[in-house]
Amino acid sequence: MFAFWTVLSVCLLEGGRAAYFSQEPQDQVVVSGQSVTLPCVIVGYRGMVQWTKDGLALGGERDLPGWTRYSIMGEPMSDEHSLLIDSAELADDAVYECQATQAALRSHRARLTVLVPPEDPTVDDGPVVRLKAHAPYNLTCRASGAKPAAEITWYREGELQEAAVYSKSLMEDGKRELSSSMLLITPEDQDTGRAFTCHVSNPAAPAGKQTSVTLNVQHPPTVTLSVEPQTVLEGAKVLFVCFASANPEITGYRWAKGGVPISEANGDSLEATVDHTYFTDPVSCEVSNSVGSTNVSTLVDVQFGPKLMSEPKPQSVDVGMDAAFTCSWTGNPPLTLAWTKVGSSVVLSNGNTLQLKAVTQEDAGSYACKAIVPRIGVAEQEVTLTVNGPPLITAEPTQHAAKGGNGKLECFIDSTPLPDKIVWSFGETTLSGGSSGRFTVTTASVAGGVMSSLVITETTAHDFSVRYNCSAWNRFGEGVALLTLQEQEVLPLMIIVGAAAGGGAILLTCIIVIILLCCRNSGKAKKSTRLSKSDIRVQIVHSDHNVARTNEDEEEDVKEPMAPNSESPGTSRTEHSDLLEEEEDERAELKDPTNGYYNVRTHEDLHIRSSFSDYVPNPRPIYTPSSQLPHSPLYSQQPSQPRIYDYRHRYGTATGGRTAYEQQQYPREPVYGGSAYLPAPYGRAFTSYVKPATYEKVDSYDPSDQASKVSSSSRFSYASSQVSSQQSDFGRPTQQRMQTHV
């Protein structure tokens, strides 16, 4: 059959002119749903004409069976063979070709492009988009099924938005495309209700399509935290107030300080008493709703004194090395730092760190890091620097001791580290510890170092002529101190006693003169006076050791107010003075009915002696040193001072020697060589009267009644007024009468 048509065509062509295309199909674009015609006109050809689609023959019949929307137009004899496509679809998008098979003619290939409009655009999460305020969000609009891909444009309340990001991709059919556009927005609280419009278009739909969405901006609480007052002193009260607005409504408040919740606070305000921590630890208010929570914090401007934040650490360094101390303070208002060495006012540094270069042993000690807050307060922290070096020895170059007594030489060793060895050397002797003959070395730890002592027993002249060397060693080196022992000058005991006795005698004379002058003046004004026991004082200067009195002495002293008992050593008596004799005539003018003698009677059963009785005072110790003082020349040569004692309660008479109370109450002291009383070279002790402070005026003199007044002893009884005399035999009215010469 093919051969037949070939032969026929050749015959036809040979019989006439050659066939050709007068009109060929061209590329065309059609919108989906529209009809399109692909022209094909072949001149001089009477054979079969067929169309191919993407190389596939559609058939030679004019109605193209199997392709319901396809047909070949025109009459065969009119040379027109155009292809009609009714209601073009995306499937019609292909390459078409018109062929005259008997003439072996083929037309140009024609591309039919079918355009597809986009589907209605969509916006994610629309039509009401719920957003969080201040949270960035991408509004996304999508347009699918378009050929070509749709263009997308955004509008905000009719205003074009240029910042959208556009993208497209092929769909599964490989012909249509999906396009999308993302518009980044950061919604604010006031954007609630605003409309955003997405407009899409392509050549198939030049008018385009659009859709709109409305924003519903939900936001967590907007919080403002205030404090009143803002600037306060430490210990004052402040009020925190938390203002908040939210969409949706607020669900709760939570307070915290320095990140630690305050459980008792749950409202929109908080009252607190602030301290320095409020200056560094913020107070926060957290407000919540269903969307989220907002936390706002604030500090309080608390003014407070220095607070130590970082404490300096003690350091121990070797000589020549560097040392550094660091301390940190906080305070408000801003503070000033000052480093000084304890005991000095020189400021070494004003920073947090104190640098000491190439330290020496003199740099050792305590350093103070002082912080000063203006108008608020001052504080400091001390730190110790220990400098390791050779021992430093401190000692008095010349030390003293009494010849024949015990002597002591001392040296103080300041050594870090502690000395490995301490040695005393003098003459041919070297001693580091213990005893050697008369020499003993002792070492004791004291504050700040070591005290080493060289004790010399029974010093000799040679001990005062040598030099003593106190040496100490440690791993850094040696320290040396040279000392000498000087003899202590001590006055002889007898010189001291004599000087004291002489001074006492002078004092006694002065007192007697004053008393006589006072008595003379008062005697002229008052003819009748009475002495009270509180007006008599006795000063003991010195006394004899067991001085016996003879009968002649007693008779000789019959006019003296007091005489020592021969059996009572250490008692005192009063002697006449020349001044008393010179005033004898004036005293006679007083006309004392007792002729100058007062009978003091204490008991009815007293044994009355016809002669003047001895007065025995209660012995009193002149000097009572500590019982721990040793017997040595260092202590035995000290001068003693006379003492004044009140003997008002002792003016009675005694028949014997010292009582048992005296012997027990005042034992002998060893300081003065076996006696508690100062020795004297005289046979009598010296006493003195002090001028009476007051006189009692006696009623008018009645000779008939005076004897009874005198004998009653109620007026002139000298009972003790002191607690100690109440336990003494001399304090009770059991003595014989005493005749006192005035």
Buried (B, 14 or more C-beta within 10 A) or exposed (E): EEEEEEEEBEEBBEEEEEBEBEBBBEEBBBBBEBEBBBBBBBEBBBBBBBBBBEEEEBBBEBEBEEBEBBBBBBEBEEBBBBBBBBEBBBEBBBBBBBBBBBBEBBBEBBEBBBBBBBBEBBBEEBEEBEBBBEBEBEBBBBBBBBBBBBBBBBBBEEEEBEEBEEEBEEBEEEBBBBBBBBBEBEBBBEBBEBEBBBBBBBBBBEEBBBBEBEBBBBBBBBBEBBBEEEEBEBEBEBEBBBBBEBBEEBEEBBBBBEEEEBEEBEEBBBEBEBBBBBBBBBBBBBBBBEBBBBBBBBEBBBBBBBBBEEEBEEBBBEBEBEBEBBBBBBBBEEBBBBBBBEEEEEEBBEEBBBEBEEBEBEBBBEBBBBBBBEEBBBBBBEBBBBBBBBBBBEBEEEBBBBBBBBBBBBBBBBBBEEBEEBBBBBEEEEBEBEEEEBBBBBBEEEEEBBBBBBBBEEBEEEBBEEEBBBBBBBEBEBBBBEBBBEBBEBEEBEEBBBEBBEEBBEBBBEBBEBBBEBBEEEBEEBBBBBBBBBBBBBBBBBBBEEBEBEEEBBEEBEEBBBBBBBBBBBBBBBBEBEEBEEBEEEBEEBEBBEEBBBBBBBEEEBEEEEEBBBBBBBBBBBBEEEEEBEEEBBBBBBEBEBEEBBBBBBBBBBBEBBBEBBEEBBEEBBBBEEBBBBBBEEEBBBBBBBBBEEBEEBEEEEEEEBEEBBBEBEBBBBBBEEEEBEEBBBBBBBBBBBBBBB
